Amino acid sequence: MGPDGLKRVSELAVLNATYLKERLKKTYALAYDEPCMHECVFSDKGFPNHVTTLDVAKRLMDFGFHPPTVYFPLVVKGALMIEPTETESLETLDAFVTALEMIRQEAETDPDNIKSAPHSTPVRRLNEVLAAKKMRLTADLG
């Protein structure tokens, strides 16, 4: 990649994160309203009907997006850290924004649908605590 390639990749990562921050800051609570680098951090502050960051992340899977990092950084309650890669197209970024806007609206109108997500994956919502305590690292395909 070389120094010029690395610089360009870094610039695109910052551009993509800044784009998402600006597009979503009216819909989601922005943790830090300052220039971002390769990531932007929102929170579930102000979400209605006890909808949480974890609920939003799980619901994103139904829209075909890998969930972003949740509950980190630890200093942000209900953190939703979005780190778009430098290779994401404008169309993909816009689709991601649309999905998050729809989820935010759904939090007000149909919170049970979010709280029971994902709906389109082979495995539904796992018990996160039980999964951490009783890890099963192999599949029983027999």
N, C-alpha and C positions, 0 to 999 in steps of 0.2 A: 504494500500500500504506500509506503514511503511517508515522509513528513507531510507532503501536500495532501495526500489521500486521507491521512489520519485527521488532519485539520478539517477537511471537508466533511468527513463522517461526523466529527464532533459538532460542527456547525449545524448540520442537518438534524442531529439528535436534539440540540437545544431549540432549534426552530420548531420541531414537531411538538416538543413538550410545551413550549410557549403558546403555540397555536391551541392546543387542548386546554391549557389553563385559561386562556382568554375566552374560548368558546363555552367553557363549563362554569365559569366563576359566578354566573347569575343563577345557575341551577343547583350547584353544590357549594357547600361552605368551604372556602379556600383557607387552608391552614396558615399559609404565609403569602401575603400579597406583596411579593417582591420578585425581582427577576429570578427566573428558575434556570437551572442548568439542564440536565438531561431528564429531569423528572419534575412532576408537580404533585402536590399533596393536598387532598381534599379530606373532608370528614363527613360523618353522618349527622353532624350537628343540625338540628332543626328538622330532621326527618320526622314525618308524622307516623302514627300508628305503630310505634316501636319497631320500625324497620331499621335494620342495622347495616353496617358496612359489609358484614358477612353475607347478609341477604342480597345486597346489591351485587356482590361478587358472584354468588351462585346464580343469580338471574342472568348475568351477562353470558353465561355458558349457553343459555337458550337462544341467544342471538349469534352464537358462533364465535364468541371472543373468549380467549383465555383470561381468567380473572387476574386483575392486578394484585400487587402485594397489599394485604390488608393488615391493619393494626400495627403498622410500622411506618414511620418511626414511633417509638414507644411514648414520646412526649406529646403526641397528638391523639386525643381520645377519638376512637372510631376512625382511625386513619385509613385512607384509600390512596395509595401511592401509585401513580400512573407513570410508566416509563416507556414511552413509545420508541421504537427503534428508528434509526436513521433511514431505514429502507421503506417505511410505511408510506403508502401513497396518500394523496389528499383525499381520494375517494374512501379509502379505508379509515382514515382519521374522522372524516365526516360521518361515516356509518357508525363508528364507535360513539361519537357524540350523540347521534340520533338515538342509539340504543340506551345510553345513559339518561338522556332526556325522557325517553319513554318510561324507563324504570322509575325515575323520579315522579312522573305523573301517576304511574301505577301505584306508587307508595301511598298516594292520597285516595285513589279510587278503588283499588283492589289489592290491599296489602297482603292478604292471604296467599295470593298467587306468587308474590315475591318470596314470602316466608316459606313456601313449600318448594321453591325452585332448587335445582334445575328440573325441568320437565322433559327435556329432549335428549338426555344423556342415558347411556345404558344403566348407570347406577344413579339412583336418586340421592337425596341429601343424606350424608353419613352422619353418624353421631361422632363428632370431632373428638370429644373427650375419650370415648371408648376406643376409637381408632388409634389414638395416641398411646393409650394404656395397653391395649391388646393388639399390637401390630401383627398383621398377616402379610408377609412379604412375598408369598407365593400364591399362585392361583390354583384352586382345586378344579381342574378341568375334567376330571374323571367322572 
